[in-house]
Amino acid sequence: MPRGPSATAPPRRVPVPREAAGERLDRFLARALSLSPERARRLAKDGRVRARGKVCSPLRRLSGGEELEVRLPPPAPVRLAPGDPPLLALYDDAEVLVVEKPPGLAVEPGAPGASSVVGAASRLGRFDVAGRALPGLPHRLDRDTSGCLLLARTDGALSALRRAFEEGQVEKEYLAVVSGDPPEALGLDTPYARSESDPRRFTTRRPSARRARLSFRVAERLAGAALLSVRLETGRTHQIRVQLAEAGWPVLGDPIYGVPSPRGGRQALHAARLAFPRPSDGRRIEVRSPLPKDLAALVRSLAR
């Protein structure tokens, strides 16, 4: 299985273009290596950046045309939770990892030492993001949503993936079991804001400059319900759950916006497909995750 950069990697050589003349070293380095400004300054302060063999100050003004030699330290180790479950890797290379997130596992730990996806995934090869041996998160899934979760192995990959999300280059498709009888296909484009009565909830029923867009089609008609294939065009918190519920087709098992599931259990929402450009060369990567056993059983129990 491919892995990330070696702990004994040679110095990074970063050419400074002529048009960067006069720019401050820390700002240039942050942009060139996709680092935070704080980390770029720390590298220079720690003597890890040289030009023409001499250690550089983070405030140095670049002349343009020189080459910087940057020695990145190995990522700081992290304390892992002993109860982190094993994760299935759906795609893996030196820049990115896609795992199959199980339901009930938070993406990030809610408290020190708590189990999480990032903790469990950190065992799957090498990561170096923000100087730590943990994956970078270009997006997230709710605790009780299962399926494809994309992780970055390096700062550069994280920056590229976040940009791809912002520019609409990432395709996200979900499977959802909803109550009611939705039309065969529909697009929703609504305002999106926090609820006035509960800031932990979101709503489409308040005026807002922020928009939320998705489209869906019915994959299977069920008894009093339907299995939907949902394509997200924006990535708002709780978006699918909120938009479908307020349009009249709440997700089964959703304890906040939905209705109880006839089989009990968690919300019936699964990230089934993810397609994105690979950071290094833009090659299109597509990953799929089949409907998990619990949701497949729910669909069978509701089959007409």
N, C-alpha and C positions, 0 to 999 in steps of 0.2 A: 504494500500500500504506500503511495507517495507520501512524503513527509515535507515539513516546512524547512526553513533555513537552519543550517548547522550552528551549534553553539560555538564552534571554533571558526566561524565564517571569516574570511579575510576582510580587510577594511573596505568600506564602500567608497568608491571613487566617484565624486560628483562634479562634473564639469560646470563651470559658471559661464553662462552665455554673455556675450558682450552687452546685451541690452539690460543685464542685471547690474551693470556698473552703478555704484553709489548706494545699492540696496544694503540694508543691514543684514549681517550674516545669519542671525537667528531667524529672521523672517524668511529669508531665502531658503534656509535649510528646512524649515517647517513645511514650506510649500513643495520643495523638491522631493522630500522623503515622506510626505503625507503624515507629518508628526504634529502634535500639539505645539503651540509656541513655547509652552512651559518645558516640554521635553527637549525641544531643540536648544533652548537656553541652557538647560542642565547639562546636555552633552558638551557644549562649549565650555561651560564653567568647570566641568570635570576633566578638561584637557583631552577630550576625545575627538576634537576637530582640529585638523592641521591644514595649512596652506604653505606650499614650498618648504615643508619640513618643520614649520614653526606652529606652536599652539596658537589658536585664534581666540580672541575675545568674542562673546556673543554680540557685542556692539560694533565689531569691526565693519567698516564700509568696504564692500567688495569693489575690486577694480574692473572685473569683467575679463573673461578669458583664462582665469586661473582654474586650478582643479583643487577641490577640497577632498581630503582624506578623512573619512568618518569611521570611527571604531565604535560600533554599537555594542553595549554590554549584553551579556546573556539575560534573558527575561527573568524577572524576580519570581521565585517559586511561590506557589499559593497553597494555602491549607485546604485540603479536600475533605468533604464530608464522607465519613466511612459508609454511609448508607446510599451513596449515589448509585443508581441502577445502571447496568450496561445499556448502551445506546446502539442502535443499528445505524451504520453509515450508509446512506443512499448514494452519495457521491463524495469523492475525496481526491484532492490534489494538493500541491504545495501552497496554494493560495486560499482555497475555500474548502469547506466541509458542509455537507447537507446531512442532517440526521433526521431520523424518524422520532419526533417528540411523542412520548407517551402522555395520555391524559393524566391529570392530577399532579404533574410535576411542574413547578414554576420555572420559568426561563432563567431568572436570577434568584439567588437566595434571599429569602425574606429576613433572615437573621444570620449572624456569623455561625458557620458550621452547619447550616441547613442545606439539605439536598437541593440540587438545581440542575437544569440542563447544561449551563456553562461549566459547572463543576464536573459533571459526568463526562461532557465532551472533551474536557481538558486532558483526559486520559488517552484520547485518540490522536496521538501524534503530537507534534510540536506547535506551539502558539507563541507569538510575540506581538502583543497589542498593548500600546501605551506602557511598554516596559514590563508587562506582566505575562506570565505563562497561562493566560486565559483567552478564550475566543472573543472576538469582537462581534457585536450584534448590529447588523444593518437593519434588522426588523425584529419583531417579537410575535409570539402567539400567547393567547390567554392560557392560564393554568390548565383549564379543562378542555382546551382544544388540542387535538392530536394532529400529527402529520409533518409535512416537510418544513424544516427550520434551517435557514441558511446562516452559516457562521463564517467569519473571516479569520485567517491564520496570521495575518500581518497588518500593520498600519496601512500600508499601501492598498492592500485588498479591501480593507474596511472602507477607506475613503472612496475607492472606485465603486464599490457596491452601493454605498449610500447615494452617490451621485446617480447611479443607474436607477435607483428607486425614485429619486427626485425627478428624473427626466422621463419617467414612465417606461423605462426599458425592461422592467421586470414584470412578468406575467404571474399572477397568483389566482389559482382556482381552488374552490372549496366545495365540499359536499355537505349539505345541511338537510336534516329532516325537520320539516316545519308542520305546524298544525294548519288545517284549513285546506282551501281549494284554490291555489294561485293560478294565474293564467299560464299558458304554455311558455311564454317568454315575456320578459319585461325589463326595462332599464329604470333605475331610480337615481335621481339627481336632486339632492335636498340640502337645505342648510344643516349645519352640524355644530352643536354647542353643548356645554355642560348644563345639566338640569339646574334650575333655580332652587328647587326644593332639596336636592341632594347632589353636592358637587362630585360625588363618586360615580354618578350616572351621567349618561349623555342622551341627547334628544335631537330629533329633526324638527321639533315644533317650536323652536325659538328662532327669531331672526338672527342671522349670523353671516358674516362675509366668508366663513369657511364653508366649503361644499364637500359633500360626500357622494361618490358615484359608484354604482355597481350595476351589473346586469345578471340575470339568471334565466335558466331554462329548466323545465321540469324533466328530470331524468326518469322518474317513475311515479305513477299515481298510486297512492296507498289509501287505506281505509281511514278517512278523516284527516289525512295528512299527505305529504308529498316529499319525495327526495329531490332536492334541487342541486343543480350544478351552478355555482355562483362564481362570477369573475369580478374581482375587485379592480377598480380603476384608481381609487385613492386608498390610503392605508390609515384610516382613523381608528382610534381606540374603540373597541367593541362594535365596530361599524356594521358588520353583517347582522349581528344580533339586534342592534337598535333599529336599523332601517327595515329589516324584515318584520320585526314586531310591530313597529308603528305603521307599517303598510298593511297589517292585518294577518300576517303569517309568521307567528313567533316560533323560534327554534324550540323544539321539544327538549325538556330537561334543563333549560336555561333558568337558573334560580333568580335572576334579576329582571330580565326583560321577557322571558318566555313563559311556557306553561309546563306543568309536570309531564314527564314521559310515562307512558303506560307500563314500561318496564323499570322505571326508576333510573337511577344512575345519573351520569353527567350530561352536559349539554351536547346535543347531537350535531357537532360541527367538526369537520376534518379538513386539514389543508392537503388536498389531494395532488396538486400539481404546482411546480415552480419552474419557471424558465428565466434565465438571466444571462447576461454577457460575462464571460470569464474575464477577470480583471487584466490579465497579461496580454491577451490578444483579441478580446472581443468575441471569441467563438461562442456560439449559442449553446448553452447547457440546459437540458430539460430533465427534470427529475419528477417521478411519480411515486405516490404512496397509496396502496389499495385501501379500501374502506376497512377499518379494523374490525375485529371479531364482535365487539360489543355493539357497534352501530350496524353491522351486517345482520346481527340477530334481531335488532330492533326493526330493521326494514322487513325481514322475513315475517316477524310477528304481525306487522301491519299490512302485509301484502293482501291485495283484494282476492 
